[in-house]
Amino acid sequence: MGRSRLFDETEVVRSARQVFWELGYEATAVPDLEAATGLNRSSIYHHFDSKRGLFDAAVESYLDDMIRPRLAPLLLAEVAPSALDTYLQGLRRALVDEPTALSQNGCLLLNATGSALGHEAGLQAVISRYLADLRAAVDAGVAAARPELEAAERELRVTTCTGLVFAAMAIVRVDREAAGGMIDAARAAVRAGAGAGPATAAQLRS
């Protein structure tokens, strides 16, 4: 018979996630995970197979706790016209205005692409799905906010907004203000009318 699980897996994975997030996958050692989770090496390997298995669980935890709830209002059957701007404003607060793990450490997934894991098909597939979900959410948000746009114009704004969100999450741990500027630019790209200049950052934050 297998050994019974005597710990809260959700909390263990969240504790491990914070270590991976702060140190990076390659710099995180098993003793770091033991200290954070309260599990010994044998328990970690028994329940998660490996350090990589625990990291994979941490990634899913990151998506479930940090990413999917933000995107959920943009993936409803009926999306509010303000949903995309609300999402972008909330992301800006998390990146720039509040001392969150995201503002301090950047995106857990995008950070991992700079490690040896970035060459692995498994992580690449997770990031591709994340990008597809983000793009679908932004597309729905642009369609709700700007129903008058022609297909080509809508596609351009979706691509611009999605790219700026990704860029902001990648750069935030190096330059928080630059990340905020990218989110402002994403909001402006959605709002701008044909032939009109984008709104200023100050107008967007008002």
N, C-alpha and C positions, 0 to 999 in steps of 0.2 A: 504494500500500500504506500502511496505517496505521502509525504509529510504534509500535515495540515498547515494552512496559511494563517499565521498568527499576527498579521500586521495589516494595516489599511493600505492597500495597493495604490489607491489614488494619491494619498499623502506621500507615500514613498516615492512615487514617480514625480510628483511635483517638487519634492526636495531634491531629487536627482536633476530634474530639469533646471533648477536654479544654478546648480553647480556647473552643468554643461553650458548654460547661458553665460555665466560669468567668466569661466576659464576657457571655454572652447572644448570641442570634443577631444582633440589630440592632447591638450594639456591636462585634461582631467584624468587622474589616476584612480584606481580602484579604492585606495585608502581614503581619497576625498569623498567618494560615494558612500563608503562605509560610515564615515563621520557624519555625513549629511542625512543619511537614511536610517541609521541605527541598525542596519543589517550587516552581517559579516560577509566576507567574500563568498563563502559557500552558499549562503542564502541568496545572494544576488545572482550567482550563476545557476542555482537550482530553479529560481522562479523566472529569470529573464534570459537564461542561456549564456549571456556574455555581457560585457560592457556595451557592445553595440546593440544588443537586444534591449537593454535598459534605455539607451539613447533613442531607439525607435519608439519606445513607449513614451519617452519624454516629448518627442516630436508630436505624437498624436495628442498628448495632453496640451501642448502648446496650441495646436490647431483648435482643439475643443474649447479651451479656456480663453484664448486671446484672439483668435482669428474668426472662427465661425460665428460666434455671437455678434460680432460687429457687422458681418456680412448678412446675417439672417434677414433684417428688414428689406434688403435689396433682392432677396430670393423668394419673396412671397408671391402668391398668385397675382395679387394687386399691389403694386409698389407706389408709395406716396410720392408726389412730385418733389418733396423736400428730402426724401430719404438719402439720396447721394450726398447732398450738401451736409446733412446731419452726420453721415458717416465720415466725411472728410474733416469736418470740424472736430469730431470726437477723436479721430486719428491724430490730428494736429495737437490736441491737448495732450494725448498720450506720448507724443514724440517730443514736444517742445515745452509745454507749460507745466507738466507734472513730473515728479521724480519717480517714474515708473521703470520697471525692468526693461521695457522696450526703449525708453529714452536713454537709459544708461548703457545698455548692452547691444542695442540693435536687434534685428530680426534673427531669431534662433536658426531658422532654416537657411536664410541667405548667408549668415555667418559660416554655416557648415560647408557651404560650397567652396570656401577658401581653404578647406582642409582636404585631406586625402579622400574623405567621403564624397567630395564633389565629383569624383570620377566614377562613383558607383551608381549602377543603374537604379537601384532601389531608391536612393535619395533623389536622383534626378526625376524619377517618376512621381514622387511625392511633391516636389516643387512644381512639376508640370501641371499636376492636378490643382495645386494651390493657385497657380497663375490662371488656369482655366476658370476656376471658381471666382477669382477676383474679377477677371474680365467679364464673365457672365453677369456678375453683380453690378459692375460699372455700366455695362450695356443696358441692363434693366433700369438703372438709375437715370441714365441719360435719356432713355426713351420716355420715362415718366416725367422728367423735368423739362424736356425739350421735344415734345411730340411733333412739332412742326418741321423738324430737321429732315432733310433728304437723307437717303441711306448712306451716301458717300460722306456727307458732312458728319453724320452721327458716328460712323466708323472711325473717322479721323479723331473725333473728340474722345471716343472710348479708348483708342490706342494711346492718345496723349495722356489721358488721365491715369490709365492703368500703369503706363511706364513711369510716370512721375511718382505714383504711390510706391512702386517698387524701388525707385531710386531713393526716395526719402527714407525708406526703411533700411536701405543698405548704407546710407551715408550718416545716419543720425548719430551713431556713437563716435564719429569723427567730428562732425560739424552740425550741431543741433539746429542752429539758425538756418543753415542751408536747407536742412530737411523741412523746416517750417516754410521756407520760401517755395519749395517744390509743391507742398500741399496747397499753398495759396495759388500757385500757377495752375494746379489741377482744377481748383474751384473756378478760377477765371476762365479756363478753357471750356468748361461746361456752360458757364453763364454768357460768354461773349456772343453778341449778335453779329450777323453778317456785316462786315465792314466796320465793326465797332472795336475799339481797343479794349484790352482786358481791364477789369476792375483792379484798383490798387490793392496792395496788401492791407492797408489800413481800412479800406472800405470793406474788404472781405472779413476782417476780424470784428467789425462793428456789429 
